[in-house]
Amino acid sequence: MHRDLLDQIPEKKKLISIIEASSIHNGQEPFSGSPFSRSDAVSEGEEIGYDLQMYLDRRSQKSEIRSTHGESISGQHEYYGSLEGKLSNADVNGSYSKVSYVHYLYKTFSSAAPNVYEPQSVNGMEQDYEKGHSVTEEINDNSSSSAAVDVMNIILVAAECAPWSKTGGLGDVAGALPKALSKRGHRVMAIVPMYGNYEGPHQIGEPKRYQVAGQDMEVKYHHAYIDGVDFVFIDNPIFHNVESEIYGGDRTDILKRMILLCKAAVEAPWCVPCGGFCYGDGNLVFIANDWHTALLPVYLKAYYRDNGFMIYARSVLVIHNIAHQGRGPLDDFSYLDLPSNYMDLFKHHDPFGGDHLNIFAAGIKAADRLLTVSHGYAWELKTPEGGWGLHGIINESDWKFQGIVNGIDTTDWNPRCDVHLKLDGYSNYSLETVETGKAQCKAALQKELGLPVRGDVPVIAFIGRLDNQKGVDLIAEAMPWIAGQDVQVILLGTGRQDLEDTLRRLESQHYDRVRGWVGFSVRLAHRMTAGADILLMPSRFEPCGLNQLYAMMYGTVPVVHAVGGLRDTVQHYNPYEEVGLGWTFENAEANRMIDALGHCLNTYRNYKSSWEGLRRRGMMQDLSWDTAAKRYEEVLVAAKYQW
């Protein structure tokens, strides 16, 4: 068990006891409902300045805390002589939560060293106590958070995070959601493995050692503060050899990486001093993502809650793709370093494969709240067809389960300022200039890929992973019909070898109107989204989907299979009422896709005003993370008050 963490608990409790005693000394009520309510009372006559000095001196002996510029911070203790007076003037009455008080202390400590970033940078708050501004007022004015008492310490943990590592939508979510939550006034950390030698992050705190499958592994924490978020990277050689394929290796190797990630992440609130001060467990909630981090809710319970620590910390598990579950033989339980009574959480029966160890199943059971990335996918997960064997467990967890549609990063995906549209004949554009802007991007795309430059021909794009899920085989089946419609088709993706060969074959057979780009290019994906008229997404299942959101943001009309998040986000076009955002089709069949695409092409060619309306309605939506972040906030607060 994590003895080094447990050894730190008494001095953390002592600090909070001192703070509470100071509040009582000044005629104020002590904090209640706190995760530190087990603190021992401070003895009468202790001086708060002296004890804080001793506490910080002990911390400075343990680790050299570095500023965001990598410079060591020294001499902080010189400031604490005046701390008692500052605390007595601070408004810490019953309207403040303990976390707000700790944020005040955090700012006070940090102001002794000018290079330490301050909590208002993290939370978007300007806290000026001398002018009488309360935390509640600042949050309501600047961050739109629900209330001061609900300001959270949020730690999101994922196996990938854009722009450092990304294989799909999970990386985009891990890179964007923390920033949106920070904008709402919360202190937010995102933890991911350090797969390469990233430019920017610097080592922070002391290295830690963890046991993984009987092997002693050292972890170094690296930190970068970006857009109000503490991005923390878990550094160990086990992650370095998979930089080009982060989910590569055999089952055991992958499992070891995820065990190390989760063990290091669950201790981060105590051993990663971002800005000079650790998060602690006040108003703390972890957001784990997919099976890769589903061990985190289990470790939180087994290592800490079961032993009386971090009992108010909460965990939320987000299902991005239920198809990947961390399955293995029951013998793999020995790798997890858990008490034997936890085996029942992991043991799952498959009608076809029998009993096996299932990490996703354990995480679903242990998490305080369960989320997925769209309302449609939430419904599908509770069915035998969509739950991939876990529908029973998900139905049992229905009381804590809901869907929240992802947003998109509108600083990266925005036709007004897209950096990939500034060169090579492309053009940035807005709702007001969409007609001329898209026409220019379309011509530039045709020229770049060697297609005939024709403004009258509709350009159809497919962007996605080449596998059975994404339905690229349906496009290949329908290609004889599509190629006969006087259109141009551009396919971009990488994946299964046979489907990569299919892209090359389609281009060879229809070279005057088809391009099959094998591989992945972020620049080309942006340019295709801007230059295409239609985006085709025939996915067999799609938990949320982001490409259809990007497309609508750029005035590109989606034609999608009505599943999961595609059903939620693309309203089927109704020509009689002139409402809708694109075309949807039921059942993943080539003839159904052809029918929907045929209606789309007919509207493009013969009903220009209707087509313009489709474009404009798509671009006028608020597709940012703001709405989703508010929904996440509501779930985190609900988890906080769950007993």
DADARA-V988947 format. One line per field, one symbol per residue. phi: phi as a letter, one per 30 degrees, with the letter a starting at -180 (. if undefined). burial: + if it has 9 or more other ideal C-beta (glycine too) atoms within 8 Angstrom, else -. A space follows every 10 residues. Layout:
phi->???
burial->???
This chain:
phi->.dddddddee ddddededdd dddddcicdd dbicdcdddd ddddjdcddd ddeddddddd ddacdcddci cdcbiddddd dcdddddddd dbdddcdddd ddeddedddd ddbddddcdd ddciccccdd ciddeedddd dcciddaedc dcccbcbbdb adcdbacade dddddceedd ddddjcdbbc cbdcdbdddj dbdbicdbbb cbhicdbccc ccbbcbhibd dccdcaedcd dbedbdcdjd eddddddddd edddddceec bcddijbddi cdhcbcccbi decdddedde dddbedcich dcdbbbcccc addcbidadd ddedddhbed ddeddcdbcc eccidadbdd edddddddbb bbcadddedd dccedcdhic ddddddcedc cacbddcbdd dccaddbedd ccbiidadab edcddddddd dddddeddci cedbddddcc cbbldcaddd idddddddde ddddchbcbb cblbledddd dddddddddb ddbbbccdkb bddddddddd ddcbccbced baebicddde eddcicddbb ddbhddddcc dddcddchbj blbbbdidbd dddddddddd dddedcbddd ddddeddddd dccddedddd deedddddde cdc
burial->----++-++- ++++++++++ ++++------ +--+++--+- -+---+-++- +++-++++++ ----+++--- --+--++-++ --++-++--+ -+---+++++ ++++++++++ -++--+++++ +++++-+-+- --++++-+++ -++-+--+-+ ++++++++++ ++-+++--++ ++++++++++ ++++++++++ +++++--+-- +++++--+-+ +++---+-+- +++++--+++ ++++++-+++ -++--+---- -+++++++++ ++++++++++ ++++++-+++ ++++++++++ ++++++++++ +++++---++ -+++++++++ -+--++---+ -++-++-+-- -++-++++-+ -----+++++ ++++++++++ ++++-+++++ +++--++--+ +-++--+--- +-++++++++ --+++--+-+ +---++++++ ---+-+++++ +++++++++- +-----++++ +++++++-++ ++++++-++- -++---++++ +++-+---++ -++++++-++ --+++++--- ---+++++++ ++++++++++ ++++++++++ ++++++++++ ++++++++++ -++------+ +++++--+-- -++++++-++ ++++-----+ +++++++++- +-++++++++ ++++++++++ ---
